[in-house]
Amino acid sequence: MQLEGKKAIITGISKGIGKALALGLLEKGVSVAGIGMTAPDYQHENLQFMACDVRNFQALDSAMQQILSGWNNEVHILINNAGLGYFGKMEDISLEQFDEMMQVNVNGVFYASKLVLPHMKKQQYGHIITISSTAGLEAYPEVGVYCATKFAVKAMMGSLYQEVRYDGIKVTTLYPGSVKTDFFRNSPGIKPHDYMLMPEDVATAMIQVLETPDNYHVVNYEVRPLMPKGPKVK
């Protein structure tokens, strides 16, 4: 698919994969609208930012309406990127942390997807990419709630792709392993390092998925660092 002239909404574009995706799509001639809590530290003539908490459906609906009104109610790409995780044993995760992970990682994905789907169905065209995690494929200790949110996203998007494929809408779920971003700010025991995946490489792969022919549908995309702990010490 030719991306130039397309319109994309991305949640969480200030850092990490979201920032890399926004910059990559802007280079391709895509108009990008970012939604998130923190404004990006970069600018572009085809970039607009709407400060909004994806946990708030009414606020997200209002932001989407403002964006789409300037785009003649067209949207071709939605990237559900906003997300967060807290690390700790089950009994040590606070109720506030539990609620925040559920609301951002699950509710936010549902809200954003729900709001763009009528427009994509009317167009009979669109592509929704949701950033899950390898934690949505297998459980890990001390990230149980985060895993639960990403398993939920896997199920939600797996159902959605079957619902809308005959409306010309693609649904792709990305399952990256550890990526060198500030995601690990809530994990004192894990520090980002160069053997993790680079957000720019993950973004490049997703842009390639967006560029596939209309009848070529990548449903699930799993990617991991080759040597997440670095090379073997001889």
N, C-alpha and C positions, 0 to 999 in steps of 0.2 A: 504494500500500500504506500502510495506517495503521501508523506506527512506534511509537506509544505501547505500552508493554508488551513490546516486542521486546528481544532480548538480543544484544549485539554484542561481539565481541572485536577489539581494535585493537592491532597491534604498533607500538611507537614512539609513545607518546602524550605525551611530555614537551614537545615543541616542534613548531613548524611546522604542516604539514598535519595530522599526527596529533592534535595538541592542538586545532586548530580543529574537526576532525571529532568528537572526543570531546565538546567543549563543545556543538557543534551538536546532536549526537544526544541528549545529556543534556537539553537544552532541549525536545526532542521527546518526552521521557518514556521514552527507551531506557535499559535497564540496560547499563552499559559496563564491560568488564574490559580493562584495559590491561596489555600485556606489554612489558617493555623493560629496558634497563640502568639508566636514570635515572628516578627517581620523579617524577611530575608536581608542579608547584608550585601546583596547584589541587585542591580537594576538592569532593565532592558525595555526597549520601546514596546515590546509585545508581551510584557509581564505586568500583571496586576495582582495586588495582594489584598485579601479581605481578612481582617482580624476576627476570628471566630473560634469558639470552642465546639469541637465536633460532638461533644456530649449533649449539647443543647439543640434539640431538633428545630425549635422555632427560629433560633439564631442562624442555624445552618440553612434552613429553608429561605430565610431572608437574604442571606449572602448569595446563595445559588440564584435566586431570582434576579438580584442585581447584576450578577455576572452574565446570566443568560439574556437579560434584556439588552445588553450591549452586543450580544452575539446573534441577534435575531432568533433567539431560542434554540440555537444549534449547539450541541456538544458532541464531540466525536470520541473523546477519551476521558475516562475517569481513572485516576490512580489513587487507591486507598492506601496511603503510606503512613499516616499518623498512627503512632503506637508507642507503648512504653512497657517496661517490665520492672518488677521489684524482685529481688532475690532473697531467699530465706526459707527456713523450714515452715511448714504449714502453720504450726501454732504461733509462729513469730510474725506472720504477715498480719498487719492491722486490718481492721474492717475498712478503713479509709483507703488503704492500698488495694485491697480486693476490689472495692467499688470502682476505683479509678481505672484499674486495668480492664475490668469488664466493660465499663462505659466507653472508654476510648477505643479499645481494641475490637470490641464486638458491636456495641451500639453505634459507634461512629461509622463503622463500615456499613452497617445496615442502613443508617440514615442517609449517608451520601449516595449509596447505590439506589435506594428507593427514590430519591429525588431526581436522579438523572434518567432512570429507566423510562418514564413516559416520553421523554424527548427522544431518546434513542429508538424506542419502538415506533414513534411517529416517523422518524427518519428511515426506519428499517436498516439501521446501521449504527455501530458503536463498538467500543472495546473497553471493558472494565478490567483493570489489573489491580489485584489486592496483594499487598505484601504480608505474607504469613511468616513462617519460620520453620526450620527443621524441628522446632519444638511443637509444631502442629502435626508432625508425623510420628514422633516418638517422645515419650516422657523422659524427663531428666529430674534428678533430685534437686530440691531447693528452688525449683521454678514451677511448682505444681500449678499455681493459679495462672501464671503466664502461659504455660502449656495448654491449660484448659481454654483460654481465650483463643489461642491459635488453632486448636482442634475445632473449636466452634466456627471459626472463619473458614476452615477447610470444608466443613459440612455445608455451611451456608452458600459458599461459592460453588461447591460441587452440585448443589441442587439448582442454583441459579443458572449455571451454564446449560443445563438440560431444559430449563424453562424458556430460555430466550434464544436458543441457537437458530430457530426457524424465524426469528425476527431480525436475523442478520447481525446479531450482537454476539461478540466474542467475550468470554469470561476466562481470564487467566489468573491462576494463583501461583505466586512465587514463594518458594521455600528456601531461603538462604540460610547457610550456616553462619558462623560468627563473621561479622562485618566490622571493619575498623571505623566505628562511629562513636558518638557519645552515649549510645544505648547503655553502655556498661557503667554509666555514672552512678547507678544505684547498686552496683556490685563491687564492694571494696576489694574482693579477692581476684577480680579479673580486670586487667588493664589492656586497652587496645594496643595491638602490635602489628608489625608489617607482614606477619604470616597469616593474618586474617584476610578475608576478601576485601577488596577495595570498593568503596561505594561507586566509583566511576566505572568499574568493570561490570558491576551488577546493573547499573543504569544502561550501559551499552548493550548488554544482553536483552534487557527489556525493550529497548528501542528497536532492536532487531526483530523481536517478537511483534511489535506494533507494525513493522514494515512488511510482514508476511502477506502473501496474497489473500484475498477476501475469503477463499474457501479453505485456507490453511489455518487450523485452529490449534494453538498450543494451550492445552487446558491446565496442566500442572508443570511447573518448572522448578526442579530441585537443583541447587548448586551449593557446593561446599568448598572450603579451602583444602588444597591438596595435603598440606602438612600444617594443620592448625596449631601444633605445638612447636613448629620449627623442625629442621632436619635432625636426623638421628646423630647423637654424639658418638663418634667412633672411639 
